[in-house]
Amino acid sequence: MTPTMGEFHGRAHHYPLRVFYEDTDFTGIVYYANYLRFFERARSSYFRLVGFNHADLWDADDPLAFAIRKIELDYQKPARIDDHLTIVTTYDSFKGARLWVSQACYRGDELLVTAVSEAACITPEGRPKRPPKWMVERLGPYLE
């Protein structure tokens, strides 16, 4: 059995996850930095559903990777142990080597945390690189 990668609703990707004990602090509330991990899992699952993954991009003849250049989180309400959460991700736009992503963490209909990030497409040496045309075309239907 493989874990779920979520599903698309229009251009938004919905990634489900459960809060485990390891995700929380001693009070049973999700530790603030763990939302970064949740958001990363959702972004990676989005890529997989669109048809590519980080390992294949890195192992390609012309390798590339994505690195988060900037991220801003807005914490509104805490998630707690055993909560069922949904991370909603939209890949908003590409410009040059940069990709902008919006994400939100929900417990049911209740908004808990939002994130806006800027990722850079990079070479193995860490230099900016425009993504290949096929990647932009594959993501095209999901961009604004």
C-alpha positions, 0 to 999 in steps of 0.5 A, spaced: 500 500 500 502 506 498 500 513 502 496 517 499 498 523 495 492 527 495 488 529 489 486 535 485 480 540 486 480 544 480 487 547 480 488 546 488 491 540 490 489 537 497 493 533 501 491 529 507 495 528 513 494 526 521 497 529 526 502 524 530 505 525 537 512 526 534 509 532 531 507 536 537 510 539 543 509 537 550 502 540 550 499 536 544 499 542 540 503 541 533 510 544 534 510 551 529 516 548 525 513 542 523 508 546 519 514 547 514 515 539 513 507 538 512 507 543 507 513 540 503 510 533 503 504 537 500 508 540 495 512 534 493 506 530 492 503 535 488 509 534 483 508 527 483 501 527 481 503 532 476 508 527 473 515 528 476 518 527 482 525 530 486 529 524 485 528 523 477 529 531 476 536 530 480 538 524 476 536 526 469 541 528 464 540 535 465 539 535 473 535 540 477 532 541 484 528 546 487 530 550 493 525 554 498 528 561 497 523 565 501 517 562 505 512 566 510 507 563 514 501 566 518 499 562 524 492 563 526 490 557 530 493 551 533 493 543 530 493 538 536 495 531 536 490 526 532 487 532 528 486 530 521 488 536 517 488 538 509 494 542 506 491 545 500 497 547 495 496 552 489 502 553 484 501 560 482 506 562 477 513 561 474 518 567 472 525 565 470 528 560 475 522 562 480 516 558 482 511 561 487 506 557 491 501 558 496 498 553 501 493 553 507 492 548 512 485 546 514 482 542 520 475 541 516 473 548 514 477 551 519 483 555 517 489 554 521 496 556 518 497 559 511 504 559 507 507 563 501 513 561 498 518 562 493 522 556 490 528 557 486 530 552 480 537 550 481 543 546 478 547 541 482 552 547 483 546 551 486 546 556 481 539 558 478 536 555 472 530 555 468 526 549 468 525 545 462 519 547 457 516 540 459 515 541 466 512 548 465 507 545 460 506 540 465 504 545 470 501 550 466 494 547 467 495 548 474 498 555 474 494 562 475 
